[in-house]
Amino acid sequence: MRKLITALLVICFVPVMQSFGQSKDKAKFQDFKPGYYQNVILKDVQAVQNRLHPKKKKRNFLMDQSGMNLPNKIADYKDHTYWHFPTTSQGNTGTCWDFSTTSFYESEEYRLFGRKVKLSEMFTAYWEYVDKARGFVKSRGTTVFDEGSESNAVTRIYKEYGIMPRSVYDGLIDGRKFYSHAAMAKEMKSYLKNVKETNAWNEDEVVATIKSIMNHYMGEPPTAFAYDGNKYTPKSFLKEYLKLNMNDYVDVLSYMQQPFWQQVEYQVPDNWWHNKDYYNVPLKDFMKILNHAIENGYTMAIGGDVSEAGFSRQTNVALIPDFDIPAAYINDYARQFRFSNGSTTDDHGMHMVGYMKDKNGKMWYLIKDSSSGSRNVSPKSPEFGYYFFSADYIELKMMDFLVHKDALIPYLKTFKKK
């Protein structure tokens, strides 16, 4: 009987083994789909946590602009809008200084030579990071290394390294549609922190490492390229094609902590190289120069504070509410008071491209912007990527602007006398 059972087992088992040996089952990669754990259990856990520890909703105290007759349509400025390229997003970067000033120089190229050339923002950002790394080494880690900078950094980069079209180098890799420098900046700052902690002040090695990090995230800008049928380097492109003279551009500033009618340092962290070329003038002259420029065909790159109660991301209008300060009381003292106590900061750069006067004769300014705050309207809207600044807002909160020196001719004489 035992032999018979053994024989039957062998007979039954062999086909089964043969069946498994002939298996042709297949497998494939599948995207993860949330299941019961994610859809039921985790949701219940999160619901309880939210109930026991509710997140506080952020509330901003903002001016109520509803019902106000505001000049916040591009059409309102059509008679006095100067040529510029459509707005370009800076994405998840702190490079507003770069985007706004690049846009300014594009408009200058058209104003002076009638050429429409889209320039590379990221070429400038690349070399500004290199210069910051050099400055970090030279100062033994006391200068600021971050994403921010000033408009005249673009002027400095153009002078030293040149410039190229965006079609040659856009700094977008891996199929990105928007810029993001968060991971790159974190890696660079972490590396420089280690350099400081270990006293590894080898400038060539530091610059090479910073470049390698950027090459990974942005790609390396070319040293030569073809454009419009000719070959250029970045320097020869600026000199021979664009023909913009960087010595023709000046920065106008207005604050009381430095002497008026002198060229002074703008004392903010983003002026990390301590540039002292700013023409510092009283507020009334600051506004006269600005208005003379915009009314006579000049655009300008402007910088200042955009974190005020009267700065609306719903209407895209910047006003100074009277509960802050009545317009009649805005003067040098009010302006300096806010800068000194930190309620006015140098936090954003933009491009002023036009103006209008309302029925009361008040000046309003059309501001091209690269940040996300100006993009809360429909992308198809003409207002997408623009702000509308009142004269009061400029007076109190915009600290400086970059413009062609011809707009300052009457005032440059005053500087020489002083």
C-alpha positions as CSV (number, residue, x, y, z in Angstrom):
1,M,0.0,0.0,0.0
2,R,2.8,2.4,0.9
3,K,4.5,1.7,-2.5
4,L,1.2,2.4,-4.3
5,I,0.8,5.8,-2.6
6,T,4.4,6.7,-3.4
7,A,3.9,5.8,-7.0
8,L,0.7,7.9,-7.2
9,L,2.5,10.9,-5.7
10,V,5.2,10.7,-8.3
11,I,2.7,10.4,-11.1
12,C,0.7,13.4,-9.8
13,F,3.7,15.6,-8.9
14,V,5.7,15.3,-12.2
15,P,3.0,17.1,-14.4
16,V,2.7,19.8,-11.8
17,M,6.5,20.4,-11.9
18,Q,6.4,20.3,-15.6
19,S,3.6,22.9,-15.6
20,F,5.5,25.3,-13.4
21,G,8.6,24.9,-15.5
22,Q,6.7,26.0,-18.6
23,S,5.2,29.1,-17.0
24,K,5.2,32.2,-19.3
25,D,3.8,34.8,-16.9
26,K,4.9,38.4,-17.5
27,A,5.3,41.5,-15.4
28,K,5.3,45.3,-16.1
29,F,6.0,48.5,-14.3
30,Q,2.8,50.3,-13.1
31,D,2.3,53.7,-11.7
32,F,1.5,53.7,-8.0
33,K,-2.2,54.3,-7.3
34,P,-3.4,55.2,-3.8
35,G,-5.4,52.4,-2.2
36,Y,-7.4,51.8,0.9
37,Y,-4.5,52.7,3.2
38,Q,-4.0,56.1,1.5
39,N,-7.6,56.8,0.7
40,V,-9.2,55.7,4.0
41,I,-6.8,55.1,6.8
42,L,-4.4,58.0,6.3
43,K,-7.3,60.4,5.6
44,D,-8.9,59.4,8.9
45,V,-5.6,59.9,10.7
46,Q,-5.1,63.3,9.1
47,A,-8.6,64.3,9.8
48,V,-8.1,63.6,13.5
49,Q,-4.8,65.5,13.6
50,N,-6.4,68.5,11.9
51,R,-9.2,68.5,14.4
52,L,-6.9,68.2,17.4
53,H,-4.2,70.5,16.0
54,P,-5.9,72.8,13.5
55,K,-3.7,74.8,11.2
56,K,-4.0,78.5,11.7
57,K,-5.1,80.2,8.5
58,K,-2.8,83.0,7.4
59,R,-4.6,86.4,7.3
60,N,-3.1,89.5,5.8
61,F,-4.3,93.0,6.7
62,L,-4.8,94.6,3.3
63,M,-6.4,97.7,1.9
64,D,-9.9,97.0,0.5
65,Q,-9.8,98.2,-3.1
66,S,-13.2,96.9,-4.0
67,G,-15.5,99.4,-5.7
68,M,-12.6,101.7,-6.5
69,N,-12.2,103.2,-10.0
70,L,-8.6,102.0,-10.7
71,P,-6.5,102.3,-13.9
72,N,-5.6,98.7,-13.9
73,K,-6.1,97.9,-17.6
74,I,-3.3,97.8,-20.1
75,A,-5.6,99.7,-22.4
76,D,-5.5,102.7,-20.0
77,Y,-1.7,103.1,-20.8
78,K,-1.8,102.4,-24.6
79,D,-0.9,106.0,-25.5
80,H,2.3,106.0,-23.4
81,T,3.6,102.4,-23.4
82,Y,7.1,101.7,-24.7
83,W,8.2,98.6,-26.5
84,H,9.1,95.6,-24.4
85,F,8.9,91.9,-24.8
86,P,6.0,90.1,-23.1
87,T,6.5,89.2,-19.5
88,T,8.7,86.3,-18.6
89,S,8.3,84.3,-15.4
90,Q,11.3,84.0,-13.0
91,G,9.7,80.8,-11.7
92,N,10.9,79.6,-8.3
93,T,14.0,81.8,-8.2
94,G,15.0,85.0,-6.4
95,T,16.3,86.6,-9.7
96,C,13.8,89.5,-10.1
97,W,16.8,91.9,-10.3
98,D,18.0,89.9,-13.3
99,F,14.7,89.5,-15.2
100,S,13.7,93.2,-14.7
101,T,17.0,94.6,-15.8
102,T,17.4,92.2,-18.7
103,S,14.0,93.4,-19.9
104,F,15.1,97.0,-19.4
105,Y,18.2,96.4,-21.6
106,E,16.0,94.7,-24.3
107,S,13.9,97.8,-24.4
108,E,17.0,100.0,-24.6
109,E,18.3,98.0,-27.5
110,Y,15.0,98.7,-29.3
111,R,14.9,102.3,-28.3
112,L,18.4,103.0,-29.5
113,F,18.7,100.7,-32.5
114,G,15.3,99.4,-33.3
115,R,16.3,95.7,-32.8
116,K,14.2,93.2,-30.9
117,V,16.6,90.8,-29.2
118,K,15.5,88.5,-26.4
119,L,18.4,88.2,-24.0
120,S,19.4,85.4,-21.6
121,E,18.6,86.1,-18.0
122,M,20.4,82.9,-16.9
123,F,23.7,83.8,-18.5
124,T,23.8,86.8,-16.2
125,A,22.6,84.8,-13.2
126,Y,25.3,82.2,-13.8
127,W,28.1,84.7,-13.7
128,E,26.7,86.6,-10.8
129,Y,26.8,83.4,-8.8
130,V,30.5,83.0,-9.8
131,D,31.3,86.6,-8.8
132,K,29.5,86.0,-5.5
133,A,31.5,82.9,-4.8
134,R,34.7,84.9,-5.5
135,G,33.5,87.7,-3.2
136,F,32.7,85.1,-0.5
137,V,36.3,83.8,-0.7
138,K,37.9,87.2,-0.7
139,S,35.8,88.4,2.2
140,R,36.4,85.1,4.1
141,G,32.7,84.4,4.2
142,T,31.3,87.8,5.2
143,T,29.6,88.8,1.9
144,V,26.1,87.6,1.1
145,F,25.7,84.5,-1.1
146,D,22.1,84.2,-2.1
147,E,19.8,84.5,-5.1
148,G,19.2,88.3,-4.8
149,S,21.2,91.1,-6.3
150,E,20.8,94.6,-7.7
151,S,20.0,96.0,-11.2
152,N,23.5,97.3,-11.6
153,A,24.9,93.8,-11.1
154,V,23.5,93.1,-14.6
155,T,25.5,96.1,-15.9
156,R,28.6,94.8,-14.2
157,I,28.2,91.3,-15.6
158,Y,27.6,92.7,-19.1
159,K,30.9,94.7,-18.8
160,E,32.9,91.8,-17.5
161,Y,31.4,88.7,-19.3
162,G,29.2,90.0,-22.1
163,I,25.7,88.7,-22.9
164,M,24.0,86.3,-25.3
165,P,20.5,85.7,-26.7
166,R,18.1,83.5,-24.7
167,S,17.8,81.3,-27.7
168,V,21.4,80.4,-27.3
169,Y,21.3,79.7,-23.5
170,D,18.1,79.7,-21.5
171,G,19.3,77.7,-18.4
172,L,16.3,75.3,-18.6
173,I,17.2,71.6,-18.6
174,D,15.4,68.2,-18.1
175,G,12.2,69.5,-19.8
176,R,11.6,72.2,-17.3
177,K,9.1,74.9,-18.2
178,F,9.8,77.1,-15.2
179,Y,13.0,78.0,-13.4
180,S,13.7,76.6,-10.0
181,H,16.9,77.4,-8.2
182,A,15.9,76.3,-4.7
183,A,17.9,73.0,-4.7
184,M,20.8,74.5,-6.6
185,A,21.1,77.5,-4.2
186,K,20.8,75.2,-1.2
187,E,23.6,73.0,-2.5
188,M,25.9,76.0,-3.2
189,K,25.3,77.6,0.2
190,S,25.9,74.3,1.9
191,Y,29.2,73.9,0.1
192,L,30.3,77.5,0.9
193,K,29.3,77.0,4.6
194,N,31.7,74.0,4.7
195,V,34.4,76.1,3.0
196,K,34.1,78.7,5.7
197,E,34.0,76.1,8.5
198,T,37.2,74.3,7.2
199,N,39.0,77.5,6.1
200,A,39.3,76.0,2.6
201,W,39.8,79.4,0.9
202,N,41.1,78.2,-2.5
203,E,39.4,80.6,-4.8
204,D,40.0,78.5,-8.0
205,E,38.7,75.4,-6.4
206,V,35.6,77.1,-4.9
207,V,34.7,78.7,-8.2
208,A,35.2,75.4,-10.1
209,T,32.9,73.7,-7.6
210,I,30.2,76.4,-7.8
211,K,30.3,76.1,-11.6
212,S,30.0,72.3,-11.5
213,I,26.9,72.6,-9.3
214,M,25.3,75.2,-11.7
215,N,26.3,73.1,-14.7
216,H,24.3,70.2,-13.2
217,Y,21.2,72.3,-12.6
218,M,21.3,74.9,-15.4
219,G,23.7,73.6,-18.0
220,E,26.9,75.4,-18.9
221,P,26.7,78.5,-21.1
222,P,28.6,78.4,-24.3
223,T,31.7,80.4,-24.9
224,A,30.9,81.1,-28.6
225,F,27.7,80.9,-30.6
226,A,26.2,81.8,-34.0
227,Y,23.5,84.4,-34.3
228,D,21.9,86.1,-37.3
229,G,24.4,84.5,-39.6
230,N,27.6,85.5,-37.6
231,K,29.7,84.0,-34.9
232,Y,30.1,85.8,-31.6
233,T,31.5,85.4,-28.1
234,P,29.4,86.9,-25.3
235,K,31.6,90.0,-25.2
236,S,31.7,90.5,-29.0
237,F,27.9,90.1,-29.1
238,L,27.5,93.0,-26.7
239,K,30.1,95.2,-28.4
240,E,29.5,94.4,-32.1
241,Y,25.8,93.4,-32.3
242,L,23.9,95.0,-29.4
243,K,26.3,98.0,-29.2
244,L,24.9,99.0,-25.8
245,N,27.4,101.1,-23.8
246,M,27.3,100.0,-20.2
247,N,28.9,103.3,-19.1
248,D,25.7,105.1,-20.3
249,Y,23.6,103.7,-17.4
250,V,23.2,105.1,-14.0
251,D,21.4,104.2,-10.7
252,V,19.3,106.9,-9.0
253,L,18.6,106.5,-5.3
254,S,16.8,108.5,-2.6
255,Y,17.4,108.1,1.1
256,M,18.6,110.3,3.8
257,Q,21.1,108.1,5.5
258,Q,23.7,109.0,2.9
259,P,24.4,112.6,1.7
260,F,22.3,113.9,-1.1
261,W,23.9,115.0,-4.4
262,Q,26.7,112.5,-4.0
263,Q,27.3,109.0,-5.4
264,V,26.9,106.7,-2.4
265,E,26.6,103.1,-1.4
266,Y,23.1,101.6,-1.3
267,Q,23.3,99.8,2.0
268,V,21.2,96.7,1.5
269,P,22.3,93.0,1.6
270,D,21.7,92.5,-2.1
271,N,24.4,95.1,-2.8
272,W,26.8,92.5,-1.7
273,W,29.8,94.0,-3.4
274,H,29.1,97.4,-1.8
275,N,28.7,99.4,-5.0
276,K,29.0,103.2,-4.4
277,D,27.9,104.5,-7.7
278,Y,24.3,105.4,-6.8
279,Y,23.3,109.0,-7.4
280,N,21.5,109.9,-4.2
281,V,18.9,112.7,-4.6
282,P,16.1,114.2,-2.5
283,L,12.7,112.6,-3.0
284,K,11.3,115.6,-5.0
285,D,14.2,115.3,-7.4
286,F,13.9,111.5,-7.5
287,M,10.3,111.9,-8.8
288,K,11.2,114.7,-11.2
289,I,13.9,112.6,-12.8
290,L,11.7,109.5,-12.9
291,N,8.8,111.4,-14.5
292,H,11.0,113.2,-16.9
293,A,12.4,109.9,-18.0
294,I,9.1,108.0,-18.5
295,E,7.5,111.0,-20.2
296,N,10.3,111.2,-22.7
297,G,10.5,107.7,-23.9
298,Y,12.8,106.1,-21.4
299,T,12.0,102.9,-19.5
300,M,13.7,102.0,-16.3
301,A,14.4,99.1,-13.9
302,I,13.1,99.9,-10.5
303,G,13.4,98.3,-7.1
304,G,11.8,98.6,-3.7
305,D,9.1,97.1,-1.4
306,V,6.0,95.2,-2.6
307,S,4.8,93.9,0.8
308,E,2.5,96.7,1.8
309,A,-1.2,96.8,2.8
310,G,-2.0,98.8,-0.3
311,F,-0.3,96.3,-2.7
312,S,-3.0,94.1,-4.1
313,R,-2.5,90.8,-5.9
314,Q,-6.2,90.8,-6.8
315,T,-6.3,94.2,-8.6
316,N,-2.6,94.3,-9.3
317,V,-2.7,97.9,-8.1
318,A,-0.2,99.5,-5.7
319,L,-1.6,102.3,-3.5
320,I,-0.7,103.9,-0.2
321,P,-3.8,103.9,2.0
322,D,-4.4,106.9,4.2
323,F,-4.5,104.7,7.3
324,D,-0.8,104.2,6.5
325,I,0.1,107.8,5.7
326,P,-1.9,110.5,3.8
327,A,-0.4,111.3,0.5
328,A,0.3,114.9,1.5
329,Y,2.6,113.7,4.3
330,I,4.9,111.5,2.1
331,N,8.3,113.2,2.1
332,D,12.0,112.3,2.7
333,Y,11.4,111.8,6.4
334,A,8.5,109.4,5.9
335,R,10.5,107.5,3.3
336,Q,13.6,107.2,5.4
337,F,11.7,106.3,8.6
338,R,10.2,103.2,6.9
339,F,13.6,102.2,5.5
340,S,15.3,102.6,8.8
341,N,12.7,100.6,10.8
342,G,12.7,97.8,8.2
343,S,9.1,98.3,7.0
344,T,10.5,99.3,3.6
345,T,12.9,96.7,2.2
346,D,14.7,96.2,-1.0
347,D,12.7,93.0,-1.9
348,H,11.7,93.2,-5.6
349,G,12.9,94.5,-9.0
350,M,10.6,95.4,-11.9
351,H,10.6,97.2,-15.2
352,M,8.6,100.4,-15.6
353,V,7.4,100.5,-19.3
354,G,4.7,103.2,-19.4
355,Y,2.5,105.7,-17.7
356,M,-0.8,107.5,-17.8
357,K,-2.4,110.5,-16.0
358,D,-5.9,110.1,-14.6
359,K,-8.6,112.7,-14.8
360,N,-7.1,114.5,-11.8
361,G,-3.7,114.7,-13.4
362,K,-2.2,112.1,-11.0
363,M,0.6,109.9,-12.5
364,W,0.2,106.2,-12.7
365,Y,2.9,103.8,-13.9
366,L,2.7,100.5,-15.9
367,I,5.1,98.0,-14.4
368,K,6.2,94.8,-16.1
369,D,6.8,92.0,-13.6
370,S,8.4,88.6,-13.6
371,S,7.1,87.3,-10.2
372,S,4.0,85.1,-9.6
373,G,2.2,87.8,-7.7
374,S,1.3,89.6,-11.0
375,R,0.0,86.4,-12.6
376,N,-3.2,85.7,-10.6
377,V,-5.3,86.9,-13.5
378,S,-6.0,84.7,-16.6
379,P,-2.9,84.0,-18.7
380,K,-4.9,85.2,-21.7
381,S,-5.6,88.5,-20.0
382,P,-3.5,91.5,-21.3
383,E,-2.9,92.3,-17.6
384,F,-1.1,89.0,-17.0
385,G,2.4,89.9,-15.6
386,Y,1.8,93.6,-14.9
387,Y,1.3,95.9,-12.0
388,F,-0.1,99.4,-11.9
389,F,1.6,101.7,-9.5
390,S,0.3,105.0,-8.1
391,A,2.7,108.0,-7.8
392,D,2.3,107.8,-4.0
393,Y,3.5,104.2,-4.0
394,I,6.6,105.1,-6.0
395,E,7.4,108.0,-3.7
396,L,7.1,106.1,-0.5
397,K,8.2,102.5,-1.4
398,M,10.4,102.4,-4.5
399,M,14.0,103.1,-3.5
400,D,16.0,103.2,-6.7
401,F,15.9,102.9,-10.5
402,L,18.4,102.3,-13.3
403,V,18.1,104.5,-16.4
404,H,20.1,105.9,-19.3
405,K,22.2,108.8,-18.2
406,D,20.7,111.1,-20.8
407,A,17.6,111.3,-18.5
408,L,19.8,112.9,-15.9
409,I,21.7,115.5,-17.9
410,P,20.3,118.5,-16.1
411,Y,20.9,116.9,-12.7
412,L,24.4,115.6,-13.4
413,K,25.5,119.2,-13.5
414,T,24.2,119.7,-10.0
415,F,26.2,116.7,-8.9
416,K,29.4,118.2,-10.3
417,K,28.7,121.5,-8.5
418,K,28.1,119.7,-5.2
